Amino acid sequence: MTCLAQIPQLGSDSTLEIATWNVCWLGDSTQGNGPSDETLQYNNVKQFCLQSNLDLFAIQELSNPATYYQLNKDLPAYASMLSDIDQVQKTALYWKKSHFKLIQAYSYTILNDQAFNFGRAPLQVCLELNNAQKDTIFFIVLHMKAYGDQASYNRRVNASVGLKAYLETSLKNKKYVVLGDWNDDLNVSTYQKMVTPYQNLLTAGYHFPSKELTDKGKRSYAFSKVVFDHILHSQYIQDSLYLPNSTEVFDLAPNYIMNFSKSTSDHYPVYAKYRYQLTSNTSTGFDLNNSTNTFKIYPNPTVDIIRIADEGAPVHYQIFNSLGVLLMKGHGTFVETDKIPVGIYFIEREGYGIGKFIKQSY
């Protein structure tokens, strides 16, 4: 008997649950590498994956290809991809076949250069979400350099710089989620309380929903009050898909799996919830991912009015909120925005595509 009780179902039919979990040398029988009872550890990991009903989860330290293939057989509802790095500790991504479709051409190891010169280059998996919008999302699974010494800290800093550059070039204006074991926290570093190695991303306004856990004083590492396991996602996903304050850490795992930190993993799974559809009833009929303005909107940001066409050339338009709900439609050269709340909005102009504008307060 591996589990003390049925693991609670963390996933639901109405939302997407996306998780990351370091499974501590799963499949490696080398003495001292992870739990000593490999069979027990495998069964515990398998039961969590089956019973939690997560829609997508990133795995770090999957350390035996045979274990990976066996887990594939035991999780028939999921498809997966394993990283091709040389290091024993590999990463993998699992996703529900009913919810996602693999886009193979954009799925491969990335940043296998000086930024990740410690042997664990990230795995990028491009998936099409089976929702009305057919959102294409790039998932990046990473495993940052461990250990509390200056050299390891510097490698995390360098990797963060390389990751930021990649997001701002190769994935510019794309939907993406970066998740994995970052081996450091977001408030201060675990190394001598120095500045977090991910300060460059935080300063630039990147969205870490897992920072909610750090701010609450949670832990994702069993043996220290620190959050090592993080999720980062793009602006579009923050605005349109992420359910605010929904990030959780399954730190109740020891209540369900006996001697969890010794028998299974020294990390707890971290997961966040996302909207599956932009609306519950209808599709907006356009892809907000590529919603850069294809026509001039001014002033932008605005407080009471936006102009969307040249004088004397009125156009048909529709305005949606960040959830894809249609708020208004009309015909003209300008739109009065004084009666809509402060926030981010999308406007579809007939024949010209989609634009985005920000409504500010007076």
Secondary structure by P-SEA (a helix, b strand, c coil): ccccccccccccccbbbbbccccccccccccccccccaaaaaaaaaaaaacccccbbbbcccccaaaaaaaaaacccccccccccccccccbbbbbcccccccccccccccccccccccccbbbbbbbbcccccbbbbbbbbbccccccaaaaaaaaaaaaaaaaaaacccccccccccccccccccccccccccccaaaaaaacccccaaaaaaacccccccccccccccccccccccccccccccccccccccccccccccccccccccbbbbcccccccccccccccccccccccccccccccccccccbbbbbbbbccccccccccccccccccccccccbbbbcccccbbbbbbbcc
